[in-house]
């Protein structure tokens, strides 16, 4: 049996630059993996099968792991008799890249299991065919992503930031957020301007369309920015997860408890940006 981690991510900076002729949006985003991760396992079996410990996750072609395996087997000609299991820790529809990371981990895991030794460029091409967010997870290290997200350049980012993630019960579909970006307006009294830090900038163009419709999220952001534990706060990706950069590790639980006393049940976890070796 072989096991691979699939780390979640946050977008510290996400700038939408405009609509492209192909229908996608031109973006520039700093993606940083975090210590929260799904886990994928694979072992040889009599026939192909996929399972997940979260019953709300589809186990058919709607699942990016299943699609990643299909692409891998088609491209390599490998006979895909393997049992794959996904243990979920990252909520879906939260802007944390869980599905994209699972897909990239599946490609890397199958490459290792079958010793196909595919070059990184080939893995990146297969990843890009699965979705704009998938290529960055092939290396799973901090990176600037441009184009529609598929142009990945390693970022010089070594800050180890404690963070609290807070996600309400509703998901937000990424295509919806991008579709409503143009023409969206700021909610009065909410801070959208870039938050400057020694390690970078917190900024997210998708807060505008998302906050207009999902009014809980701008309230959460403003509340988080006023709390003594918080150095900065932002929505990750297309939401619905909000994250707070904590001034000190270990303070997230009390902050989460106060948030839940205001807004009711939230999915929350204190974690941190993942440590990695710069190269």
Secondary structure, 3 states (H helix, E strand, C coil): CEEEEEEEEEEEEEEEEEECCCCCEEEEEEEEEEEEEEEEEEEECCCCEEEECCCCCCCCCCCHHHHHHHHHHHHHCCCCCEEEEEECCCCCCCCCCHHHHHHHHHHHHHHHHCCCCCCHHHHHHHHHHHCCCCCHHHHCCCEEEECCCCEEEECCCCCCCEEEEEECCCCCCHHHHHHCCCCCCCCCCCCCCCEEECCEEEEECCHHHHHHHCHHHHHHHHHHHHCCCEEEEEECCCCCEEEEEECCCCCHHHHHHHHHHHHCCCEEEEEEECCCCCC
